Structures are given as C-alpha cells and as structure tokens.
Amino acid sequence: MSLRLPPSGFKGRGALSNPPSRFDSQRAELVDDGWFQEELAESIATAVLPEPARSVITYNQSPDIPFDRSINPYRGCEHGCPYCFARPSHAYLGLSPGIDFETRIFYKADAAQLLKQELSRKSYVPEPIMFGANTDPYQPLERRLGITRSLLEVLLEQRHPAYVLTKASLILRDADLLAEMAQRRLMRVYVTLTTRDRDLKRRLEPRAAAHEARLQVIRELTGRGVPVGVLIAPVIPAVNDHELEALLEDAAAAGADSAGYVLLRLPLEVSGLFREWLQVHMPDRAAHVMSLVQDARGGRDNTSEWGERMRGTGAWAQLLRDRFRLARRKCGLRTGSDTRGLDLSQFRPASTGGQLDLGL
C-alpha cells in the first residue's frame, strides 16, 4: 500500500492514490527522510491473476435495478474511472480500491464450464443475465482472454437470454454472437455514454472507448438487428450534467431505442478517490461539485437506500429527473428500465454428462 505515485497520477490511470483496504489493521505512510529517492515511473503495468470460483452467477434482490442476476468475468477494471462504485470490492481481496483496482485484474478462467454447470441444475429457473453490472465485460483484457465471449457462446448454445452493459468498442468483435442471439430474442445491449468532451473523457475514463467509438457501436449493432439502449452514467453535477440532452440526441441519432441515467455514486473509499481527482483536475470547481453532490444526497457524499441511490433526492436531483424525462421523450426513446422482448421459453439446459446421464 506504500506505492509512490506521481502528483498527477500514472499515465493512462484514473486513481491518484492507492489507499489501504478498509479491512487492513495496519497503515503505511510514505515519508521523505532526505535520502535519495528513485525517479517516479510514468506508468504502471497491469497484473493479471486467476481467481478460483465455485460459481459465476451472482444474484441480487435490489428493487431498483431491472435484473436479479449478473455475471462479472473480471474483478477490477482497467478502464480506470475514478468514480467507479465497484472499486471498494477490491478490499475483500486485501487490495486497494485505488490503483490496485485498475492494475491488478482477476479473471475466472473456467467461467464457461461453471456457467454450464449452474444452468444445468434442475432447480435453475431462467431469467435474463446481466453482463457489466460491476466491471466492464469488454475491458482491454478481454481482447486477449475472451472469457466474455466464451460465456456468451454458452448462453447462445443453451438459448438463455442476457443483457450486456459496456463502454468499450471491443464488443463489436462479438457482433456475430450478439446478432444471432438478438435474432432469437435473447440479447439486448446497453452502451454507457458519459461525455462528448475528449479531454474530460481522457481524464475521467482513461482506457474506455471515445464517445464517437461508442456511437459507432450503437450504429453497427443496431444495423445487425441488435437492440441497443444507452445509460447516461454517471451524471456528475457541474462536470457533465450539462451534456445530458446532447448525449440523448446522439444516442437516438445512432439508433438507440431506450435510455436511462444514474447519478454519481460515491460509496465507501470511492468518495475520497473522487475528491482527489477533483482537486487535481478541477480545483476551481471541486467544492462546488461536492456541494451539489451532497445536496442530492441528503448532505452526505453518498446514500445507499434503495430508490434513492440511483437518482438522489432534493431540488437538484428533481431538476435532473425532469430534464431527463423531457429530453428522453423529445428524442423518442423508451425508458431505460424497459427490458421488453427477451424470450425465456427457448431455454434448453445442456446435460453435464453426469453419472445419471444415459445419453438417450
């Protein structure tokens, strides 16, 4: 946890520090003792580590999200977004939610086989599975490992419906699978849009696709018959909220059919990391941004109550809600929670070849 970072962070990384896990009983602090110190590196490599797992499907009972199960092929994310609400999950591994989260990535090597086993259980009842609920299934590492693609192949084979949420153009590599699933009414894709500003995107989402690339994803997938919606996320007061209407217009012009949004969430360690980011990249408005965030969060940096965590409360949050509804209707987009059209009736679990399988 005593990793030394340049004042403006590592090149291509979002977090500006590597705070200790909240579960650590010890703390390390860097102190300049006057002796020679090596020059700080400009970048840091990504460590890729296997994660043993007994299952791949995660279930939830959250009433404010339109799915009850998800798959996250990776833990950690190279996109490096300093606002990512998933960062605190690295603490369960004894790692930092800061630089560790975006440079120490874990993958489930046997994910496809585990998925087959879970879908073959007699007690399993099919419902659409969400990819990308926690970390992006098409982050850069997927290009080499192909775990997300292997999971989609299993779902197509067993005719199981799914959603994919991403901000990566790598998803076009799997356009063939997605199109075949969509033809069978088994797939919907959601693309996250954040900002049109290239400089802001470079600082806020260092390794994610550019805005233009995400629009191209929408155009190409819809051109192949894949239904695509957008998620404007996160909406950050006094940072990108002024782009809301323009982002929805871009989405509609590219062919998206629905839209939703999420207000900035700052759970646990994310609050400190995002405050650091503001002080370095937007020092002139950092206090104002956090004042608006707290106005929408009951005077706190974050609220976790169901029904409030995604949208916030108060006058500013209500104004944002009204703006979004008006712009969405003007653009002819359905609500983002409208997940109509996926077919559960085609599901056909494959045999796992167990002892009782007679092959008949």
C-alpha positions as CSV (number, residue, x, y, z in Angstrom):
1,M,0.0,0.0,0.0
2,S,3.1,2.3,0.1
3,L,3.1,2.6,-3.7
4,R,4.6,6.0,-4.8
5,L,2.6,7.8,-7.4
6,P,3.4,11.0,-9.4
7,P,1.3,14.0,-8.2
8,S,-0.9,13.8,-11.3
9,G,-1.1,10.0,-11.3
10,F,0.2,7.4,-13.6
11,K,-0.3,7.8,-17.3
12,G,-3.5,6.1,-18.5
13,R,-4.7,5.5,-15.0
14,G,-7.6,7.2,-13.2
15,A,-6.9,6.9,-9.5
16,L,-4.4,9.3,-8.0
17,S,-3.6,7.2,-4.9
18,N,-3.6,3.7,-3.5
19,P,-5.3,4.0,-0.2
20,P,-5.3,0.9,2.1
21,S,-8.1,-1.5,2.2
22,R,-10.7,-0.6,4.9
23,F,-10.1,-4.0,6.4
24,D,-6.4,-3.5,6.9
25,S,-5.3,-3.4,10.5
26,Q,-2.0,-1.7,9.6
27,R,-1.3,1.6,7.8
28,A,1.8,2.6,5.8
29,E,2.8,6.2,5.2
30,L,5.4,7.4,2.8
31,V,7.8,9.8,4.5
32,D,10.7,11.7,2.8
33,D,13.7,11.1,5.0
34,G,16.0,13.2,2.9
35,W,17.8,10.3,1.3
36,F,18.0,9.6,-2.4
37,Q,14.7,8.5,-4.0
38,E,14.4,7.0,-7.4
39,E,12.5,8.9,-10.1
40,L,8.9,8.1,-10.2
41,A,7.7,5.9,-13.0
42,E,5.2,7.5,-15.5
43,S,3.1,4.4,-15.9
44,I,2.4,1.1,-14.2
45,A,1.8,-2.3,-15.7
46,T,-1.3,-4.4,-15.2
47,A,-1.0,-7.7,-13.3
48,V,-3.4,-10.4,-14.5
49,L,-4.3,-13.1,-11.9
50,P,-6.7,-16.1,-12.0
51,E,-9.5,-16.1,-9.4
52,P,-10.7,-19.5,-8.3
53,A,-14.5,-19.6,-8.3
54,R,-17.3,-22.1,-7.5
55,S,-19.9,-20.2,-9.3
56,V,-20.2,-17.3,-11.9
57,I,-23.8,-16.1,-11.5
58,T,-24.4,-13.5,-8.7
59,Y,-27.9,-12.9,-7.5
60,N,-29.4,-9.7,-6.1
61,Q,-32.7,-8.6,-4.5
62,S,-32.4,-4.9,-5.3
63,P,-35.8,-3.5,-6.2
64,D,-34.3,-0.5,-8.1
65,I,-32.5,-2.4,-10.9
66,P,-34.2,-4.4,-13.6
67,F,-32.4,-7.7,-13.3
68,D,-31.9,-10.2,-10.5
69,R,-28.7,-11.9,-11.6
70,S,-25.4,-11.0,-13.2
71,I,-22.1,-12.3,-14.3
72,N,-18.8,-10.4,-13.9
73,P,-16.0,-12.3,-15.7
74,Y,-13.4,-9.9,-14.2
75,R,-12.7,-8.4,-10.8
76,G,-11.2,-4.9,-11.2
77,C,-11.2,-2.9,-14.3
78,E,-8.5,-1.3,-16.5
79,H,-10.8,1.5,-17.7
80,G,-9.7,3.4,-14.6
81,C,-12.8,5.5,-14.0
82,P,-12.2,7.3,-10.6
83,Y,-15.9,7.3,-9.9
84,C,-16.5,3.6,-10.2
85,F,-18.7,2.3,-7.5
86,A,-17.2,-1.2,-7.8
87,R,-13.8,-0.1,-6.5
88,P,-14.4,-1.0,-2.9
89,S,-14.8,-4.7,-3.8
90,H,-11.0,-5.0,-4.1
91,A,-10.9,-4.5,-0.3
92,Y,-12.2,-8.1,0.1
93,L,-9.0,-9.3,-1.5
94,G,-6.9,-7.2,0.8
95,L,-6.1,-4.8,-2.1
96,S,-6.6,-1.1,-2.5
97,P,-9.6,0.4,-4.3
98,G,-7.2,2.9,-5.9
99,I,-4.5,2.0,-8.3
100,D,-4.8,-1.7,-7.3
101,F,-8.3,-1.8,-8.7
102,E,-7.3,-0.9,-12.2
103,T,-3.9,-2.6,-12.3
104,R,-4.5,-5.9,-10.5
105,I,-7.2,-7.7,-12.5
106,F,-8.6,-11.1,-11.6
107,Y,-10.3,-13.4,-14.1
108,K,-12.4,-16.5,-13.9
109,A,-10.6,-18.9,-16.2
110,D,-13.1,-21.7,-16.0
111,A,-16.1,-19.4,-16.2
112,A,-17.8,-21.1,-19.2
113,Q,-17.7,-24.5,-17.6
114,L,-19.0,-23.2,-14.3
115,L,-21.9,-21.5,-16.2
116,K,-22.8,-24.7,-17.9
117,Q,-23.0,-26.5,-14.6
118,E,-25.1,-23.8,-13.0
119,L,-27.6,-23.7,-15.9
120,S,-27.9,-27.5,-15.9
121,R,-29.2,-27.7,-12.3
122,K,-32.7,-28.9,-12.0
123,S,-33.6,-26.1,-9.6
124,Y,-32.4,-23.4,-12.0
125,V,-35.1,-21.0,-13.3
126,P,-34.1,-18.8,-16.3
127,E,-34.2,-15.0,-16.1
128,P,-32.0,-12.6,-18.2
129,I,-28.4,-12.4,-17.0
130,M,-26.7,-9.0,-16.9
131,F,-23.1,-8.7,-18.0
132,G,-21.3,-5.5,-16.8
133,A,-23.2,-4.8,-13.6
134,N,-20.0,-4.4,-11.7
135,T,-17.0,-4.2,-14.1
136,D,-16.9,-3.9,-17.8
137,P,-17.0,-7.3,-19.6
138,Y,-15.2,-5.8,-22.6
139,Q,-12.3,-4.1,-20.8
140,P,-9.0,-4.4,-22.6
141,L,-8.0,-7.7,-21.0
142,E,-11.0,-9.4,-22.7
143,R,-9.3,-8.9,-26.1
144,R,-6.7,-11.5,-25.1
145,L,-8.6,-13.8,-22.7
146,G,-12.0,-13.9,-24.4
147,I,-13.9,-15.0,-21.3
148,T,-16.9,-12.9,-22.0
149,R,-17.2,-14.4,-25.5
150,S,-16.9,-17.9,-24.1
151,L,-19.8,-17.2,-21.7
152,L,-22.0,-15.8,-24.5
153,E,-21.3,-18.9,-26.5
154,V,-22.7,-21.0,-23.7
155,L,-25.8,-18.8,-23.4
156,L,-26.4,-19.0,-27.2
157,E,-26.0,-22.7,-27.2
158,Q,-28.5,-23.1,-24.3
159,R,-30.8,-20.4,-25.6
160,H,-30.5,-18.3,-22.5
161,P,-31.3,-14.5,-22.6
162,A,-28.8,-11.9,-21.5
163,Y,-28.1,-8.1,-21.3
164,V,-24.7,-6.6,-21.9
165,L,-23.6,-3.2,-20.5
166,T,-20.4,-1.7,-21.7
167,K,-18.4,1.4,-22.6
168,A,-15.9,-0.5,-24.8
169,S,-15.8,-0.7,-28.6
170,L,-14.3,-4.3,-28.2
171,I,-17.9,-5.5,-28.1
172,L,-18.0,-5.3,-31.9
173,R,-15.7,-8.3,-32.0
174,D,-18.6,-10.4,-30.8
175,A,-21.2,-8.8,-33.1
176,D,-21.8,-12.2,-34.8
177,L,-22.8,-13.8,-31.5
178,L,-24.8,-10.8,-30.4
179,A,-26.7,-10.7,-33.7
180,E,-27.5,-14.4,-33.6
181,M,-28.8,-14.1,-30.0
182,A,-30.8,-11.0,-30.9
183,Q,-32.4,-12.8,-33.9
184,R,-33.6,-15.3,-31.4
185,R,-34.8,-12.5,-29.0
186,L,-32.1,-13.5,-26.5
187,M,-30.0,-10.3,-26.3
188,R,-30.1,-6.6,-25.6
189,V,-27.1,-4.3,-25.3
190,Y,-26.7,-1.1,-23.3
191,V,-23.9,1.4,-24.0
192,T,-22.8,3.8,-21.4
193,L,-22.4,7.4,-22.6
194,T,-20.6,9.9,-20.3
195,T,-19.3,12.9,-22.2
196,R,-18.7,14.4,-25.6
197,D,-15.6,16.3,-24.3
198,R,-12.5,14.4,-25.4
199,D,-10.2,15.9,-22.8
200,L,-12.7,15.2,-20.0
201,K,-13.1,11.6,-21.2
202,R,-9.3,11.2,-21.2
203,R,-9.1,12.2,-17.6
204,L,-12.4,10.6,-16.3
205,E,-12.3,7.3,-18.2
206,P,-8.7,6.8,-19.3
207,R,-8.9,3.5,-21.1
208,A,-12.5,3.4,-22.1
209,A,-13.6,4.0,-25.7
210,A,-14.1,7.5,-27.0
211,H,-17.6,8.9,-27.3
212,E,-17.5,8.6,-31.1
213,A,-16.5,5.0,-30.8
214,R,-19.4,4.2,-28.6
215,L,-21.8,5.8,-31.0
216,Q,-20.3,3.6,-33.7
217,V,-21.0,0.6,-31.5
218,I,-24.7,1.6,-31.4
219,R,-24.8,2.1,-35.2
220,E,-23.2,-1.2,-36.1
221,L,-25.1,-3.3,-33.6
222,T,-28.4,-1.9,-34.4
223,G,-27.6,-2.3,-38.1
224,R,-27.2,-6.0,-37.4
225,G,-30.5,-6.2,-35.6
226,V,-29.3,-6.0,-32.0
227,P,-31.5,-3.8,-29.9
228,V,-29.4,-1.2,-28.1
229,G,-30.2,1.2,-25.2
230,V,-28.0,3.8,-23.5
231,L,-27.2,4.6,-20.0
232,I,-26.0,8.2,-19.2
233,A,-23.7,7.5,-16.3
234,P,-22.6,8.8,-14.1
235,V,-24.3,12.2,-14.2
236,I,-21.9,14.4,-12.3
237,P,-23.1,17.9,-11.2
238,A,-21.2,20.8,-12.7
239,V,-19.0,18.3,-14.6
240,N,-21.0,16.6,-17.3
241,D,-24.7,17.2,-16.4
242,H,-24.9,20.0,-19.0
243,E,-24.4,17.4,-21.7
244,L,-27.4,15.3,-20.8
245,E,-29.7,16.5,-23.7
246,A,-26.9,16.3,-26.3
247,L,-25.9,12.8,-25.2
248,L,-29.5,11.6,-25.6
249,E,-29.7,13.2,-29.0
250,D,-26.5,11.4,-30.1
251,A,-27.9,8.1,-28.8
252,A,-31.2,8.5,-30.7
253,A,-29.4,9.5,-33.9
254,A,-27.2,6.5,-33.7
255,G,-30.1,4.1,-33.4
256,A,-30.6,3.5,-29.7
257,D,-34.2,2.7,-28.6
258,S,-34.1,3.4,-24.9
259,A,-32.3,5.4,-22.3
260,G,-31.7,5.6,-18.5
261,Y,-29.3,7.6,-16.3
262,V,-27.5,7.2,-12.9
263,L,-26.5,10.0,-10.6
264,L,-22.9,9.9,-9.4
265,R,-22.5,7.3,-6.6
266,L,-19.6,7.6,-4.1
267,P,-19.7,4.6,-1.7
268,L,-17.0,4.0,0.9
269,E,-13.5,4.6,-0.5
270,V,-14.7,6.0,-3.8
271,S,-15.6,9.3,-2.1
272,G,-12.0,10.0,-1.2
273,L,-10.7,8.9,-4.6
274,F,-13.1,11.1,-6.5
275,R,-12.4,14.1,-4.2
276,E,-8.7,13.6,-5.0
277,W,-9.5,13.5,-8.7
278,L,-11.5,16.8,-8.5
279,Q,-8.7,18.6,-6.6
280,V,-6.2,17.7,-9.3
281,H,-8.3,18.0,-12.4
282,M,-10.9,20.6,-11.5
283,P,-9.6,22.5,-8.5
284,D,-11.5,25.6,-9.4
285,R,-14.9,23.9,-9.0
286,A,-14.2,20.9,-6.7
287,A,-16.0,22.4,-3.7
288,H,-19.0,23.4,-5.9
289,V,-19.3,19.9,-7.4
290,M,-19.3,18.2,-4.0
291,S,-21.8,20.8,-2.7
292,L,-24.2,19.8,-5.4
293,V,-23.5,16.1,-4.9
294,Q,-24.3,16.5,-1.2
295,D,-27.4,18.5,-2.0
296,A,-28.7,15.5,-3.9
297,R,-27.5,13.0,-1.2
298,G,-29.1,14.4,1.9
299,G,-26.0,16.3,3.0
300,R,-23.7,13.3,2.5
301,D,-21.3,12.2,-0.2
302,N,-23.4,9.1,-0.8
303,T,-26.7,7.4,0.1
304,S,-27.3,3.6,-0.3
305,E,-31.0,3.4,0.3
306,W,-33.0,1.6,-2.4
307,G,-35.0,4.0,-4.5
308,E,-32.6,6.9,-3.8
309,R,-29.1,5.6,-4.6
310,M,-29.5,5.8,-8.4
311,R,-31.4,9.1,-8.7
312,G,-30.7,11.1,-5.5
313,T,-33.2,13.4,-3.7
314,G,-33.6,17.2,-3.3
315,A,-34.1,20.1,-5.7
316,W,-31.1,19.5,-7.9
317,A,-31.9,15.8,-8.3
318,Q,-35.5,16.6,-9.2
319,L,-34.4,19.1,-11.8
320,L,-32.2,16.5,-13.3
321,R,-35.0,13.9,-13.3
322,D,-37.3,16.4,-15.1
323,R,-34.7,17.3,-17.7
324,F,-34.0,13.7,-18.4
325,R,-37.7,12.8,-18.9
326,L,-38.3,15.7,-21.2
327,A,-35.2,15.1,-23.3
328,R,-35.9,11.3,-23.5
329,R,-39.5,11.9,-24.8
330,K,-38.3,14.5,-27.2
331,C,-35.8,12.1,-28.6
332,G,-38.4,9.3,-28.9
333,L,-36.5,7.0,-26.5
334,R,-38.2,4.5,-24.2
335,T,-37.4,4.3,-20.5
336,G,-34.1,2.6,-19.7
337,S,-35.8,0.0,-17.4
338,D,-37.9,-1.2,-20.3
339,T,-36.3,-4.6,-20.9
340,R,-39.1,-6.0,-23.1
341,G,-38.5,-8.5,-25.8
342,L,-36.3,-11.2,-24.4
343,D,-37.6,-14.8,-24.7
344,L,-37.3,-17.2,-21.8
345,S,-39.2,-20.0,-23.4
346,Q,-36.3,-21.2,-25.6
347,F,-34.0,-22.2,-22.7
348,R,-32.7,-25.7,-23.1
349,P,-30.1,-26.6,-20.4
350,A,-27.4,-29.0,-21.7
351,S,-26.6,-32.2,-19.9
352,T,-23.3,-32.0,-17.9
353,G,-22.6,-35.7,-18.6
354,G,-23.1,-36.8,-15.0
355,Q,-23.4,-40.4,-13.8
356,L,-27.2,-40.5,-14.4
357,D,-26.9,-39.3,-18.0
358,L,-27.7,-42.3,-20.2
359,G,-27.2,-40.3,-23.4
360,L,-30.8,-41.1,-24.6
